């Protein structure tokens, strides 16, 4: 059990399961029903954990290492990509591969199943590929100026956005040319689409944030500089209005209501810990941060003066994600442990 520092009041022990994976977790993903969490390992295998029973399954994964994983919307399948240049669709019940696709001559770095279940998007180097749900190639886009660093579907699964150096491109499935091209003079390394589809935002290698209200015009563009670190963490609040970003020891929260954050002051949450992971609770009031020193910090942003709860584990946090219903949190640390926690009270 973790050593709990309860900032405000006594709390029940919240750790439900602790699993030893003895490896670095490269990616984690919850099934939409919150029953299973899949963990991709840097060495290749994929571990699947049952959040209620503690049952564990292992998929072979990818030779040389698995990069990303994503569940199908109906939770029956899992798609994975890796350093072997392959894309694999798994039947989770049988633990067998049902389809293997060649994703490129190099690493396949990113993969995402569309929310409507119809398509799978993958990227390898500068190329975006769209597959149908059975693994047949539908489209291929080679227009990117550099390696694709992030993928993001819109909520209905009809459009896919990519980030790369100096650009966010938005593609409409079935159309060969990009629907929208958004330019920014920096390397965009993180990407998020507001749940309503109104805003799309990127974080950069050079310590800035860029965003556009869609459809884009000169008046609804934002560019915010001044971050001390590269902006890798972007997370929307449950109502889709506030966007949390990380800057070293700070959480910087921007208000995207109305005309957006241009010309406004953000909310700042200050702590002494170096933030490595960050996520809003999907349907609750917590914002949780994982830190380099092994701390897991829970904030109630309505009370920003201090963290609500602080838990400590034994190593730096390198993956962190809420289940869709907000009941559970999965935490991976660099000592090769996976923790599934119940959401704390408070």
C-alpha positions as CSV (number, residue, x, y, z in Angstrom):
1,X,0.0,0.0,0.0
2,X,1.2,3.5,-0.8
3,X,2.2,5.9,1.9
4,X,-0.8,8.3,2.1
5,X,-0.4,11.9,3.1
6,X,-4.0,13.1,3.7
7,X,-3.9,16.8,3.3
8,X,-7.4,17.6,4.6
9,X,-9.1,14.6,6.2
10,X,-8.8,10.9,6.8
11,X,-9.4,8.8,3.7
12,X,-9.9,5.2,3.0
13,X,-7.1,3.2,1.5
14,X,-7.8,3.5,-2.2
15,X,-5.4,1.1,-3.9
16,X,-7.3,-1.8,-5.4
17,X,-4.6,-3.7,-7.3
18,X,-0.9,-3.6,-7.7
19,X,0.7,-5.5,-10.5
20,X,4.4,-6.2,-11.1
21,X,5.2,-5.8,-14.8
22,X,9.0,-5.4,-14.3
23,X,9.2,-3.1,-17.4
24,X,8.6,0.4,-18.6
25,X,5.0,1.0,-19.6
26,X,4.9,2.8,-23.0
27,X,1.2,3.4,-23.1
28,X,-2.0,2.7,-21.2
29,X,-5.7,2.6,-22.3
30,X,-9.0,1.8,-20.5
31,X,-11.8,0.0,-22.2
32,X,-14.8,2.3,-22.4
33,X,-16.8,0.2,-19.8
34,X,-14.0,0.7,-17.2
35,X,-13.6,-3.1,-16.7
36,X,-10.2,-3.6,-18.4
37,X,-7.1,-1.6,-18.7
38,X,-4.4,-2.5,-21.3
39,X,-0.8,-1.7,-20.7
40,X,1.8,-1.7,-23.5
41,X,5.3,-2.6,-22.4
42,X,8.4,-1.2,-24.0
43,X,9.8,-4.7,-24.4
44,X,6.7,-5.8,-26.5
45,X,4.0,-7.7,-24.6
46,X,0.6,-6.1,-23.8
47,X,-0.8,-6.8,-20.3
48,X,-4.6,-6.6,-19.8
49,X,-5.9,-6.2,-16.2
50,X,-9.5,-6.7,-14.9
51,X,-10.2,-3.7,-12.6
52,X,-12.8,-5.7,-10.6
53,X,-11.4,-9.2,-10.3
54,X,-7.6,-8.6,-10.7
55,X,-7.5,-11.2,-13.5
56,X,-4.5,-10.7,-15.8
57,X,-4.0,-11.6,-19.5
58,X,-1.0,-11.2,-21.7
59,X,-0.9,-10.6,-25.5
60,X,2.4,-11.2,-27.3
61,X,2.5,-7.6,-28.6
62,X,5.3,-6.5,-31.0
63,X,8.8,-7.5,-31.5
64,X,11.3,-4.9,-30.3
65,X,8.5,-3.0,-28.4
66,X,4.9,-1.9,-28.5
67,X,4.4,1.8,-29.0
68,X,0.6,2.5,-28.6
69,X,-2.6,0.6,-28.0
70,X,-6.3,1.5,-28.5
71,X,-9.6,-0.3,-27.7
72,X,-12.4,-0.7,-30.2
73,X,-15.5,1.2,-29.0
74,X,-17.3,-2.0,-28.3
75,X,-14.3,-3.3,-26.2
76,X,-14.1,-6.6,-28.0
77,X,-10.8,-5.8,-29.8
78,X,-7.6,-4.0,-29.2
79,X,-5.3,-2.5,-31.9
80,X,-1.6,-2.1,-31.3
81,X,1.4,-0.7,-33.1
82,X,5.1,-1.2,-32.6
83,X,8.7,-1.0,-33.6
84,X,8.4,-4.0,-35.9
85,X,6.4,-1.8,-38.4
86,X,3.2,-3.8,-37.9
87,X,-0.3,-3.0,-36.8
88,X,-2.2,-5.8,-35.0
89,X,-5.9,-6.2,-34.3
90,X,-6.5,-8.5,-31.3
91,X,-9.5,-10.4,-30.2
92,X,-9.4,-9.7,-26.5
93,X,-11.4,-12.7,-25.4
94,X,-9.3,-15.3,-27.3
95,X,-6.0,-13.3,-27.0
96,X,-5.3,-14.0,-30.6
97,X,-4.4,-11.7,-33.5
98,X,-7.3,-11.4,-36.0
99,X,-5.4,-9.2,-38.5
100,X,-1.9,-8.0,-39.0
101,X,-1.2,-5.0,-41.3
102,X,2.0,-3.5,-42.6
103,X,2.1,0.0,-41.2
104,X,5.3,1.1,-42.9
105,X,9.0,0.4,-43.3
106,X,9.7,2.0,-40.0
107,X,8.2,2.1,-36.5
108,X,4.5,2.6,-36.3
109,X,4.3,5.2,-33.6
110,X,0.6,6.1,-33.2
111,X,-2.8,4.4,-33.5
112,X,-6.4,5.4,-32.7
113,X,-9.7,3.7,-33.3
114,X,-12.4,6.1,-34.4
115,X,-15.2,6.8,-31.9
116,X,-17.8,5.3,-34.3
117,X,-15.8,2.1,-34.6
118,X,-15.6,2.3,-38.4
119,X,-11.9,3.3,-38.9
120,X,-8.4,2.9,-37.4
121,X,-5.8,5.7,-38.0
122,X,-2.1,4.9,-37.8
123,X,1.0,6.9,-38.4
124,X,4.6,5.9,-39.3
125,X,7.1,8.7,-39.9
126,X,5.4,11.3,-42.1
127,X,2.6,9.1,-43.4
128,X,-1.0,8.8,-42.0
129,X,-2.9,5.7,-43.0
130,X,-6.7,5.1,-42.5
131,X,-7.9,1.5,-42.3
132,X,-11.4,0.1,-42.0
133,X,-12.3,-1.8,-38.8
134,X,-11.4,-5.1,-40.5
135,X,-7.9,-3.9,-41.3
136,X,-8.2,-3.0,-45.0
137,X,-6.3,0.1,-46.1
138,X,-8.7,2.9,-47.1
139,X,-6.5,6.0,-47.5
140,X,-2.9,7.1,-47.2
141,X,-1.7,10.7,-46.7
142,X,1.9,11.6,-47.3
143,X,1.7,15.4,-47.0
144,X,3.3,15.9,-43.6
145,X,6.4,18.0,-43.4
146,X,7.9,15.9,-40.6
147,X,7.2,12.9,-38.4
148,X,3.6,12.9,-37.1
149,X,3.7,13.4,-33.4
150,X,0.0,13.0,-32.4
151,X,-3.4,11.8,-33.8
152,X,-6.9,12.9,-32.6
153,X,-10.3,12.0,-34.0
154,X,-13.3,14.3,-33.7
155,X,-16.1,12.9,-31.5
156,X,-18.1,11.4,-34.4
157,X,-15.2,9.7,-36.1
158,X,-15.5,11.5,-39.4
159,X,-12.4,13.7,-39.2
160,X,-8.8,13.0,-38.0
161,X,-6.3,15.6,-37.0
162,X,-2.5,15.2,-37.0
163,X,0.3,17.2,-35.5
164,X,3.8,17.7,-36.9
165,X,6.4,20.4,-37.3
166,X,4.7,23.7,-38.0
167,X,1.2,22.2,-38.8
168,X,-2.0,20.7,-37.6
169,X,-3.8,19.0,-40.5
170,X,-7.4,17.9,-40.4
171,X,-8.6,15.2,-42.8
172,X,-12.1,14.2,-43.7
173,X,-12.3,10.5,-44.2
174,X,-12.9,9.7,-47.9
175,X,-11.3,12.9,-49.1
176,X,-7.7,12.8,-50.4
177,X,-6.6,16.3,-49.6
178,X,-6.5,17.9,-46.1
179,X,-9.8,19.7,-45.2
180,X,-8.0,22.2,-43.0
181,X,-4.3,23.3,-42.6
182,X,-3.4,25.2,-39.5
183,X,0.2,26.6,-39.4
184,X,2.3,27.5,-36.4
185,X,6.1,28.2,-36.5
186,X,7.1,25.4,-34.0
187,X,7.2,21.7,-33.5
188,X,3.7,20.6,-32.3
189,X,4.1,17.5,-30.1
190,X,0.7,17.2,-28.4
191,X,-2.8,17.6,-29.6
192,X,-6.3,17.7,-28.3
193,X,-9.8,18.4,-29.7
194,X,-12.4,19.9,-27.5
195,X,-15.3,17.6,-27.0
196,X,-17.7,19.9,-28.7
197,X,-15.4,20.2,-31.7
198,X,-15.2,23.9,-31.3
199,X,-11.5,24.2,-30.6
200,X,-8.4,22.3,-31.5
201,X,-5.2,22.9,-29.5
202,X,-1.6,21.8,-29.7
203,X,1.4,22.0,-27.3
204,X,4.9,22.6,-28.7
205,X,8.5,21.5,-28.1
206,X,9.5,25.1,-27.6
207,X,7.3,25.8,-24.7
208,X,4.1,27.3,-26.2
209,X,0.5,26.5,-26.9
210,X,-1.4,27.1,-30.1
211,X,-5.1,26.8,-30.8
212,X,-7.9,27.5,-33.3
213,X,-11.6,27.9,-33.1
214,X,-13.1,25.9,-35.9
215,X,-13.7,26.8,-38.7
216,X,-10.5,28.8,-38.4
217,X,-10.2,32.6,-39.1
218,X,-7.5,35.1,-38.3
219,X,-9.6,36.3,-35.3
220,X,-10.0,33.0,-33.5
221,X,-6.4,31.9,-33.4
222,X,-4.4,31.8,-30.1
223,X,-0.7,31.5,-29.6
224,X,0.6,31.5,-26.0
225,X,4.3,31.6,-25.2
226,X,6.2,31.6,-21.9
227,X,6.1,28.0,-20.8
228,X,9.4,26.9,-19.2
229,X,9.1,23.4,-20.5
230,X,7.8,21.6,-23.6
231,X,4.0,21.3,-23.4
232,X,3.2,17.5,-23.5
233,X,0.2,17.4,-21.2
234,X,-3.2,18.7,-22.4
235,X,-6.5,17.7,-20.6
236,X,-10.1,19.0,-20.9
237,X,-12.4,19.3,-17.9
238,X,-15.6,17.3,-17.8
239,X,-17.6,20.2,-19.2
240,X,-15.1,20.8,-22.0
241,X,-14.6,24.4,-21.0
242,X,-11.3,24.4,-19.1
243,X,-8.0,23.0,-20.6
244,X,-5.3,22.1,-18.2
245,X,-1.6,22.2,-19.4
246,X,1.6,21.5,-17.5
247,X,4.6,23.7,-17.1
248,X,7.2,22.2,-14.8
249,X,5.9,22.5,-11.3
250,X,2.8,24.5,-12.4
251,X,-0.6,23.4,-13.7
252,X,-1.9,26.2,-16.1
253,X,-5.6,26.1,-16.7
254,X,-7.2,28.1,-19.6
255,X,-10.8,29.0,-20.0
256,X,-12.2,28.2,-23.5
257,X,-15.7,29.5,-22.9
258,X,-17.0,32.3,-25.1
259,X,-14.2,33.6,-27.4
260,X,-11.6,31.5,-25.6
261,X,-8.5,32.3,-23.6
262,X,-7.0,35.0,-25.8
263,X,-6.2,38.0,-23.6
264,X,-7.2,36.3,-20.4
265,X,-5.3,35.2,-17.3
266,X,-5.1,31.4,-16.6
267,X,-5.7,29.7,-13.3
268,X,-2.4,28.5,-11.8
269,X,-2.0,25.5,-9.5
270,X,1.5,25.6,-7.9
271,X,3.3,22.6,-6.4
272,X,6.9,21.7,-5.7
273,X,6.8,18.5,-7.7
274,X,7.9,18.1,-11.3
275,X,4.8,17.1,-13.3
276,X,5.2,14.1,-15.7
277,X,1.5,13.2,-16.2
278,X,-1.8,15.0,-15.8
279,X,-5.5,14.3,-16.4
280,X,-8.9,15.6,-15.5
281,X,-11.4,13.1,-14.1
282,X,-13.8,12.4,-16.9
283,X,-17.1,13.0,-15.0
284,X,-15.9,14.3,-11.7
285,X,-14.1,17.3,-10.1
286,X,-10.6,16.0,-9.6
287,X,-7.5,16.9,-11.6
288,X,-4.7,14.5,-10.9
289,X,-1.0,14.9,-11.6
290,X,1.8,12.3,-11.5
291,X,5.2,13.6,-10.6
292,X,8.9,12.7,-11.1
293,X,9.3,12.0,-7.4
294,X,6.5,9.4,-7.4
295,X,3.8,11.7,-6.0
296,X,0.2,11.4,-7.2
297,X,-1.5,14.7,-6.5
298,X,-5.2,15.3,-6.5
299,X,-6.5,18.8,-7.0
300,X,-10.0,20.2,-6.7
301,X,-9.6,23.2,-9.0
302,X,-12.5,25.0,-7.3
303,X,-10.1,25.2,-4.3
304,X,-6.8,25.9,-5.9
305,X,-4.8,27.0,-2.8
306,X,-3.4,23.5,-2.1
307,X,-3.8,19.9,-3.3
308,X,-6.7,17.9,-1.9
309,X,-4.8,14.7,-1.5
310,X,-1.2,13.6,-2.1
311,X,-0.2,9.9,-2.4
312,X,3.4,8.7,-2.7
313,X,4.7,5.6,-4.6
314,X,8.3,4.5,-5.0
315,X,9.2,5.8,-8.5
316,X,8.5,8.4,-11.1
317,X,5.0,8.3,-12.7
318,X,5.2,7.7,-16.4
319,X,1.6,6.8,-17.3
320,X,-1.7,7.9,-15.8
321,X,-5.3,7.6,-17.0
322,X,-8.9,7.7,-15.6
323,X,-11.5,5.1,-16.5
324,X,-14.2,6.7,-18.6
325,X,-16.7,6.8,-15.7
326,X,-14.1,8.3,-13.4
327,X,-14.3,5.4,-10.9
328,X,-10.8,4.1,-11.3
329,X,-7.3,5.5,-12.0
330,X,-4.5,3.5,-13.5
331,X,-1.0,4.6,-12.6
332,X,2.3,3.2,-14.0
333,X,5.6,4.0,-12.4
334,X,9.1,3.6,-13.7
335,X,9.9,0.7,-11.2
336,X,7.7,-1.6,-13.3
337,X,4.5,-1.4,-11.3
338,X,0.8,-0.9,-12.4
339,X,-1.6,0.4,-9.8
340,X,-5.4,0.5,-10.2
341,X,-6.9,2.8,-7.7
342,X,-10.4,3.5,-6.7
343,X,-11.2,7.3,-6.9
344,X,-10.7,8.7,-3.4
345,X,-13.4,10.4,-1.5
346,X,-13.3,14.1,-1.1
